[in-house]
Amino acid sequence: MQRITLSIDEASMGLGLNGWNMLKRVHLPILKGGIFTAVTLVFVDVMKEMPITLMTRPFGWDTLAVRIFELTSEGEWEQAALPAVALVIAGLIPIILLTKQIEK
């Protein structure tokens, strides 16, 4: 947000943009990298968050992390392997996209 100065707003208003058009055409392209990074970090952190998931989940509704926890606590390692790999891949994909975004 610090990258958006008053002069950028004034220049866009001078070009006839205001309100939602200014947000869409000026602010979002500037903030796109930061927003993507924040969403990626939150997604990865939420995917692996276990204690809060166990405490606040509705009955009969399990997340992938809870299912892995239940299977491994019962000693069913083979059945827990595929969900665990899916959780790792779901966490790696945003990180790979983030590193490609940073390299640009």
N, C-alpha and C positions, 0 to 999 in steps of 0.2 A: 504494500500500500504506500510505502514511502517513495516508491518510484514514480507515483502519479503526483505530479506537482500541480500547483494552481495554474501555471502557464500552459500545461497540457490541456486542462479543462477550458481555459480561456481560448486557446487555439481551436479546439474542437467546436466551441460555441461560435467562434468567428466563422467557421466553415458550415454552420447551420445545423449542427448536431446538438441535441439536448435530451435529457431524461434517459429513457431506455435505449435510444439509438447511441448515445454517448457510451453507455455502459457496454453495449454489445460490440461496437466498432472500435472503441478506444481502450476502455479499462480492461475488459476481459482478455484481449490479446496480450496486454502487458502482464496481467496477473496469471495467465494460463499455466506457466511453469510452477509457480508457487502453489496454486490451487491443486494441480495434479500431484505435486509432492506431498501436500498435506493429506489429500484423500488416500494416497497410497500408503503412507505411514499409519494412518488410522485404520485402514482396511487390514493391513498385516498385523497390527497390534490386536485388533478385535478378533481376528481369526484364531489367534493363539491364546487368547485370554480364557483361562479355565475357571478360576475360583468364582468370579462374578457370574459366569454362565451357570455354574452349578447351583448358585444360590437364588438366582432370579428367574430361571426358566419356568415356563408353565408346565404343569404335569402332562406327561405324554408327548412332550415336544423336545427332541434332542438335537443339539447342534452336532456338527462333525467332530469337534473336539470332545464333547461329552460321550459320543458313541465310541470313540477310540479309547477314552478313559475307562468306560464300562467294560469293553472287550478285553483290554489288557489287565484290568483288575480281576477278571474272571479267568485269566490265563489263556485266553483264546487269541494267541499271537498271530496265527495265520489269518484269521478273519479280521484282525485289526490292521493288518499290513496295507491292504488296499486303501482304506479310508485315511491312514496315516500318510501314504504317498500322495493321495489327492490333496490333503491339507498342505503338505510341503509344496506341491506344484502350485496350488492356489496362492500360496505366499510368495513363491518365486516369480511368477508371471508379472505381478506389479513391480517387483524390484527390477527385473530385467527391463521392463518398459521405462522405469524411472532412470536407470542408467543410460539407456539410449536417448532419453529426453535431455539428460544432463550433457551428454557428449555433443549434442547439436549446437 
